């Protein structure tokens, strides 16, 4: 439950969607779930869940581990990172976004006729 409160507070800062938050809730009890399990739990397509998982991984909220399934297929199980590591990853993510903004502003200053 602590993860949920923390992530609810930072959600507007990092732009989490409703689906992102539903995924986080489904993983909040320390579960490690496959894409198909998450999709079933939140009633979304596997494709949509996979896209959102990619975003959550990029933002540093999730980890994944490789698993060989009974049918010999390879899949990932996703799980939430610790609050401390999430906070650090979000800090890094936001610093990257600020650097991108700085680059855009500098580029605008270099364009002739723009200030």
GUDOFI-802442 format. One record per residue: x negated, y negated, z of N, C-alpha, C in turn; residue in one letter. Coordinates in steps of 0.001 Angstrom, whole numbers, padded with zeros to 6 digits, always signed. Layout:
BEGIN
XYZXYZXYZA/...
//
This chain:
BEGIN
-000819+001201+000000+000000+000000+000000-000858-001258+000000X/-002042-001178+000593-002943-002323+000627-003353-002726-000793X/-003606-001721-001651-003940-002000-003050-002820-002798-003722X/-001591-002392-003474-000448-003028-004134-000360-004495-003731X/-000477-004782-002436-000413-006185-001981-001539-007006-002600X/-002734-006459-002593-003885-007157-003149-003691-007434-004636X/-003302-006420-005377-003158-006564-006827-001975-007467-007172X/-000921-007426-006381+000212-008330-006603-000249-009794-006501X/-001144-010080-005555-001647-011445-005365-002541-011897-006519X/-003347-010980-007041-004264-011371-008112-003657-011220-009510X/-002508-010596-009591-001866-010331-010876-001744-011562-011778X/-001259-012705-011276-001151-013873-012162-002517-014401-012614X/-003526-014214-011798-004862-014724-012112-005468-013979-013292X/-005247-012672-013334-005876-011863-014387-004894-011428-015466X/-003662-011896-015380-002690-011652-016441-002218-010222-016574X/-001825-009617-015469-001303-008256-015542+000149-008274-016015X/+000479-007332-016868+001852-007195-017349+002662-006358-016363X/+003956-006309-016592+004838-005477-015765+004405-004012-015863X/+004064-003566-017062+003610-002188-017253+002299-001942-016519X/+001379-002911-016571+000116-002774-015839+000399-002522-014360X/+001292-003327-013813+001603-003205-012394+002268-001852-012095X/+003138-001390-012976+003770-000078-012791+002725+001036-012800X/+001742+000911-013665+000658+001901-013711-000095+001890-012385X/-000403+000722-011899-001133+000596-010637-000334+001213-009494X/+000963+000951-009468+001810+001537-008420+001772+003066-008511X/+001816+003606-009722+001797+005060-009871+000477+005669-009403X/-000592+004881-009415-001904+005368-008984-002244+004967-007549X/-001353+004257-006893-001686+003637-005611-001841+004594-004435X/-001386+005773-004551-001483+006712-003439-002717+007602-003554X/-003738+007086-004200-004976+007839-004340-004914+008942-005365X/-003876+008911-006185-003719+009961-007192-004655+009723-008373X/-005039+010798-008994-005785+010758-010238-004883+011391-011283X/-004433+010578-012233-003417+011041-013172-003894+010971-014610X/-003372+011893-015431-003576+011891-016873-002652+010851-017501X/-002982+010441-018723-002135+009492-019446-000709+010010-019529X/-000549+011278-019850+000796+011847-019985+001571+011787-018668X/+000891+012006-017555+001556+011939-016246+001978+010511-015908X/+001111+009569-016217+001446+008158-015971+002623+007754-016845X/+002573+008119-018127+003639+007774-019065+004980+008330-018599X/+004967+009549-018127+006199+010170-017630+006690+009447-016378X/+005784+009105-015498+006146+008458-014243+006769+007083-014461X/+006204+006290-015401+006712+004923-015604+007658+004816-016797X/+007917+005944-017438+008863+006016-018559+008474+005089-019721X/+007223+005246-020160+006713+004531-021316+006021+005545-022225X/+005781+005150-023467+005101+006060-024392+003631+006217-023995X/+003064+007365-024341+001649+007600-024051+000775+006572-024758X/+001164+006204-025961+000387+005224-026716+000359+003878-025986X/+001517+003436-025514+001594+002168-024793+000784+002242-023491X/+000912+003337-022765+000169+003514-021513-001329+003508-021795X/-001750+004198-022841-003178+004230-023186-003704+002816-023436X/-002946+002006-024163-003368+000618-024429-003509-000175-023137X/-002559-000009-022240-002602-000745-020972-003741-000233-020084X/-003994+001076-020107-005103+001634-019342-006425+001055-019817X/-006565+000910-021122-007790+000320-021674-007996-001085-021106X/-006940-001878-021062-007019-003233-020511-007378-003208-019025X/-006757-002307-018275-007033-002216-016840-008462-001741-016566X/-008982-000871-017413-010382-000455-017300-011303-001635-017572X/-010987-002389-018605-011797-003549-018980-011833-004593-017861X/-010722-004748-017177-010644-005720-016083-011258-005185-014790X/-011604-003906-014770-012292-003330-013623-011399-002821-012516X/-010114-002622-012799-009204-002145-011761-009201-000632-011630X/-009511+000054-012722-009435+001511-012744-010776+002143-013051X/-010854+003411-012712-011954+004292-013124-011307+005491-013792X/-012099+006265-014466-011588+007506-015054-012673+008567-014963X/-012204+009800-014920-013144+010919-014917-012703+011941-015952X/-013675+012526-016591-013436+013511-017633-013027+014843-017014X/-012084+015500-017682-011616+016808-017195-011355+017720-018388X/-011702+018973-018238-011361+019972-019243-010075+020646-018761X/-009028+020531-019560-007724+021077-019191-007682+022584-019416X/-006634+023218-018943-006487+024672-019083-006504+025118-020544X/-005984+024273-021427-005942+024618-022853-007256+024267-023560X/-008300+023966-022774-009659+023664-023267-009778+022275-023901X/-008734+021483-023804-008806+020110-024310-009453+019227-023256X/-010056+018151-023714-010700+017192-022821-009758+016014-022624X/-009628+015566-021387-008758+014429-021069-009392+013642-019926X/-008869+012445-019735-009321+011618-018618-008244+011552-017548X/-008686+011551-016308-007821+011257-015169-008193+009855-014702X/-007176+009028-014517-007377+007633-014123-007037+007459-012650X/-007762+006557-012010-007505+006266-010604-007942+004837-010276X/-007402+004309-009186-007723+002955-008748-009096+002917-008089X/-009800+001820-008330-011065+001590-007645-010778+001052-006243X/-011787+000991-005417-011615+000415-004079-011320-001081-004214X/-010662-001637-003218-010333-003063-003260-011606-003896-003382X/-012633-003541-002655-013901-004290-002720-014484-004282-004133X/-014492-003120-004773-015064-003053-006127-014152-003743-007142X/-012839-003683-006922-011910-004406-007804-012172-005902-007699X/-012316-006405-006477-012567-007835-006272-013855-008265-006976X/-014895-007468-006875-016167-007801-007524-016030-007767-009048X/-015354-006764-009574-015171-006669-011021-014321-007820-011555X/-013311-008217-010808-012476-009336-011244-013278-010625-011232X/-014131-010782-010242-014996-011962-010192-015878-012009-011446X/-016470-010885-011800-017308-010807-013002-016474-011082-014255X/-015289-010474-014325-014375-010674-015459-014044-012156-015621X/-013721-012826-014528-013359-014248-014599-014554-015110-014977X/-015734-014766-014502-016931-015511-014893-017188-015384-016394X/-016940-014192-016952-017076-014003-018401-016073-014869-019151X/-014838-014933-018648-013810-015756-019285-014181-017234-019218X/-014752-017679-018112-015192-019068-017989-016318-019342-018981X/-017236-018404-019135-018320-018562-020110-017763-018650-021532X/-016742-017841-021841-016099-017913-023157-015471-019286-023373X/-014817-019801-022355-014214-021135-022441-015288-022190-022666X/-016383-022098-021940-017493-023035-022127-018016-022988-023558X/-018134-021779-024131-018594-021628-025515-017633-022299-026485X/-016349-022140-026267-015338-022757-027138-015432-024271-027063X/-015563-024796-025857-015674-026246-025676-016930-026766-026369X/-018042-026085-026214-019296-026509-026863-019162-026460-028379X/-018500-025436-028897-018291-025328-030343-017453-026493-030852X/-016439-026860-030117-015564-027980-030511-016369-029274-030558X/-017313-029449-029650-018132-030654-029622-019073-030726-030816X/-019441-029572-031385-020369-029530-032523-019666-029791-033857X/-018351-029639-033898-017626-029824-035150-017565-031332-035444X/-018063-031756-036613-018035-033195-036943-016617-033756-036911X/-016489-034943-036357-015185-035608-036293-014355-035225-035098X/-014872-034327-034261-014129-033913-033047-014916-034347-031829X/-014187-034622-030791-014838-035003-029530-014449-034040-028454X/
//
